[in-house]
Amino acid sequence: MTDFPKTKNHQEFEEKFLSMVVHGKKSTTYKFAFAKFLLEYCKQDRVEEHVEFSTIAKYFLEFFWPQVCKTKLNHAPRYTKKGGIKVPDIITIIGNEFSESWYPKNYAYYERQEGTKIQNCIDAISEKCFNDVVWRFQKIASIEPENPLFFKYQVVSGWSDANRKDTDLAFGIYLNPEFIKFVQEKHVLLNAVVILEWARFLEKYNRDVPLIIPKLEGSEIKRDTVYSNKAKHELTEAGYNRCFYCKIKFSDSIKVHLEHVIPFDYISEDNIWNYSLACQSCNCHKSGFLPPEEFIDQLIENITKDKERIPMLKDSVNMIGDNYPEIIKNHYNSAKRLGYAIKHMPPNKLN
């Protein structure tokens, strides 16, 4: 399986790949994930030309796990033959194995600690997620013939229609050695284009969700500790001396925590407008969950009351705009729609 179309130079790879990502049909998130797999796999120092679908599934799981379990991004629905709507299979597969409302660690941690669940996901992804995307990937449009420039594969026998077939999942794929060299030369550029186009595709299904690109990349978003320490000092100096949730007064025996009212996994940045001071008990109880809506109302009330006397808060709110109450409410409701669960607060309050 090493007989690939002849290419004059790597420019042909670049034109075809960028045309496929930017101008090709965009009906499913799998296309971008497969492009991302090709880039990440080929950039390694040692690359095997033959790739099993179980290997591709490992990459898919690493890409999608943060989107499902951490940032909870929405994805384009799939339509059944009977006209029904369902989420992409990979979302269901991951959600079935990782069903908790919130996962505090990154993917690498659960890859080490949850080997059985990880393998179950890989097996199911290998079986259910590659029938269409593989053979469709190298077609710019349905009316154009396929040009297997990047990789070759096989289809299940019995199909005669070039636009309706199933990939042979037992065969895997064979990568073009020249394409591998091309990716290693151009990885930074190609990866930037794939991530940008993937984010643009997902924006349609994730209105009002902030910072989609870092969520999509799956990398751990760093906390700004210098900013957060300054914000904690500013709030303390301004007289915030009680827990935002249980209202207990802080003292030497009660540790003060700086807490994101709307979870950091959703907001993805540090801003004083989204901070509260909480006791350790309330902070640990709430973790990465949403509070009841009454606390969003309280947050907005505090901002309105104190933004003129806390310069750091005023600067933060000015970046949002005069309609900050509406925007904060929108963030809260958007996080709820994405599946962020509400934790009743304070801890001793009955559900």
Secondary structure as UniProt FT lines:
FT   HELIX           11..23
FT   HELIX           30..42
FT   STRAND          50..51
FT   HELIX           53..65
FT   HELIX           66..70
FT   STRAND          78..79
FT   TURN            81..82
FT   STRAND          85..86
FT   HELIX           89..97
FT   HELIX           107..113
FT   HELIX           115..128
FT   TURN            131..132
FT   HELIX           133..136
FT   TURN            137..138
FT   TURN            142..143
FT   STRAND          151..152
FT   TURN            157..158
FT   TURN            162..163
FT   TURN            169..171
FT   STRAND          173..175
FT   HELIX           177..203
FT   TURN            204..205
FT   TURN            207..208
FT   HELIX           212..217
FT   HELIX           225..237
FT   TURN            238..239
FT   TURN            244..246
FT   TURN            252..253
FT   STRAND          256..260
FT   HELIX           264..267
FT   HELIX           272..274
FT   STRAND          275..279
FT   HELIX           280..286
FT   TURN            287..288
FT   HELIX           293..306
FT   TURN            307..309
FT   HELIX           311..320
FT   TURN            322..323
FT   HELIX           324..338
FT   TURN            347..348
//
